[in-house]
Every structure is written in C-alpha cells, then in structure tokens.
Amino acid sequence: MLTAIALIFPAIAIVVASLVVSSTFRVLLQQRRRELALLRALGGSTKQVRSLVRRETHAVGGISLVGIVLGPLLGGLLSTSQRTPTFVDVISSIFAPLYRASCGSSVHC
C-alpha cells in the first residue's frame, strides 16, 4: 500500500512535466509558424524554409546530445567527491580545463 502511494508522486510529476512541455511547444510552434510565413512572404522558397528548419533542428539536437553525454559524466564526477560540491565547484570544474587549454603555453593568461 505504501509503495503504491509512493509511486503515485513520480507519475503525477511525469504528467505535469509532459503538460508543461506540450503547452510550451504549442506556444513556440504558433510563434514559429508566423515567422516562417513571414519568410515565405518576403520571397523565401519552400526549400529554403525547410532547409532553415532542418538546420535549426540539427543544431538543437546536437546541443541536446552534448547535454545527454555531459550530464551523466558530470553527475558521476560530482558524486564521487568527498564533500558536497558548491555551484562554484561545478562551474570551475567545467570551465577551468577549457581556460587552461585556451591559454596554451602563454605565461600571462
């Protein structure tokens, strides 16, 4: 009985999250439809508009893929630390290697 009650909360969270995502997507789609119609009215061909949408989709998908790969890696890295990491720890662990790599061999970076 207690397990069934405990499983209801994640189910409710999933339903609420899906409703929020779908309503947000609906609003964005309405705005995007107007933008694409304006592109067509200004002389863009159907092929150009489809190409634009396809490239944007690939860009968003690529960024999402990076997040999908880095999320578990960062989670595993942070979960193995001895103390609870702060926000500064997380940000510095992400950007410090990039900063050092961009400096190269310069002394005053």
LINDAUR-V149388 format. One record per residue. N is the residue number from 1. RES is the residue in three letters. OMEGA is omega in radians with two decimals (999 if undefined). Layout:
BEGIN
N,RES,OMEGA
N,RES,OMEGA
END
This chain:
BEGIN
1,MET,-3.13
2,LEU,3.10
3,THR,3.12
4,ALA,3.11
5,ILE,3.14
6,ALA,-3.14
7,LEU,3.13
8,ILE,-3.09
9,PHE,3.06
10,PRO,3.11
11,ALA,3.10
12,ILE,3.12
13,ALA,3.12
14,ILE,3.12
15,VAL,-3.14
16,VAL,3.14
17,ALA,3.14
18,SER,3.08
19,LEU,3.12
20,VAL,3.14
21,VAL,-3.11
22,SER,3.12
23,SER,3.07
24,THR,3.13
25,PHE,3.13
26,ARG,3.12
27,VAL,3.12
28,LEU,3.13
29,LEU,3.10
30,GLN,3.10
31,GLN,-3.11
32,ARG,3.13
33,ARG,3.11
34,ARG,3.13
35,GLU,-3.14
36,LEU,3.07
37,ALA,3.10
38,LEU,3.08
39,LEU,3.12
40,ARG,-3.12
41,ALA,3.14
42,LEU,3.03
43,GLY,3.10
44,GLY,3.13
45,SER,3.11
46,THR,3.14
47,LYS,3.13
48,GLN,-3.13
49,VAL,3.11
50,ARG,3.11
51,SER,3.10
52,LEU,-3.14
53,VAL,-3.14
54,ARG,-3.14
55,ARG,3.10
56,GLU,3.12
57,THR,3.12
58,HIS,3.12
59,ALA,3.13
60,VAL,3.10
61,GLY,3.11
62,GLY,3.11
63,ILE,3.11
64,SER,3.13
65,LEU,3.08
66,VAL,3.12
67,GLY,3.13
68,ILE,-3.14
69,VAL,-3.06
70,LEU,-3.11
71,GLY,3.12
72,PRO,3.12
73,LEU,3.10
74,LEU,3.10
75,GLY,3.10
76,GLY,3.11
77,LEU,-3.10
78,LEU,-3.11
79,SER,3.14
80,THR,-3.13
81,SER,-3.09
82,GLN,-3.11
83,ARG,3.12
84,THR,-3.09
85,PRO,3.05
86,THR,3.11
87,PHE,-3.14
88,VAL,3.10
89,ASP,-3.12
90,VAL,-3.12
91,ILE,-3.13
92,SER,3.11
93,SER,3.11
94,ILE,-2.95
95,PHE,-3.13
96,ALA,3.10
97,PRO,3.11
98,LEU,3.12
99,TYR,3.12
100,ARG,-3.13
101,ALA,-3.14
102,SER,3.13
103,CYS,-3.12
104,GLY,-3.11
105,SER,-3.12
106,SER,-3.09
107,VAL,-3.08
108,HIS,-3.13
109,CYS,999
END
